[in-house]
Structures are given as C-alpha cells and as structure tokens.
Amino acid sequence: MITIPRDDDKRRAPAVHKKIENIEEGDIRVAVIGTVVDKGETKVVVDDGTGSIDIGFDLSKDLGKFDEGGLVRAVGRPSNGSMDGEAIQDFEDFDVELYRKTKDRLKELRD
C-alpha cells in the first residue's frame, strides 16, 4: 500500500518570535530580531538587548550584505546555546520599538 503524505506532514514548524534570553532547549524553530555584532563567512552573532546568539549558516547563504551594526531577523533551530540558521533578512527599515510596544499591548489585552 502506498501512503501519500498529507500537506500537514510536509510543513515545517512555525518560527516563534522570541527574545534571545527566552529561547529554551525545547524550542523547535525560533525567529530573533537584533543587531549583527560580529560576522564571519558562515555565521553571524546577533544581539537583541537581552543577550546574543551565534547563528551558523551553510555555505549557500551569502552573508556579505549583512554588516556589523545592521538590524536583521534570523530564523533557525536553537541548539546548545547557538542557532542553526535557516534564513536571515535585512530589517533596517523595521521599527523595532513599535513592534515591541505592539507585542506588549497585545499581551496586556490577552491577560
């Protein structure tokens, strides 16, 4: 009997936006927004004000356009205090303060 995978079986776990200090070992996939404080050929170190995290990427990712001091969003899988990066985006035009205020307000409304 041939089993055809359902769409649900192919989907990745959603990335949950988290502050770096709140990333836990049980997290499957997270997204962080922060400043690039160090960069190498296959990794960046991102700091969001609550902590910093090393994010490693495979060689297919071109990290050349991400400069130290630049704002980025990175998505990946946490692993032993670092992160296996899947995607990284330039977030220079993103209003981080408005985002944080909105998240805090939504949390207040839910509580």
Buried (B, 14 or more C-beta within 10 A) or exposed (E): EEEEEEEEEEEEEEBEBBBBEEBEEEBEBBBBBBBBEEBEEBBBBBBBEEBBBBBBBEEEBEBEEBEEEBBBBBBBBBEEEBBEBBEBBEBEEBEBEEEEEEEEEEEEEEE
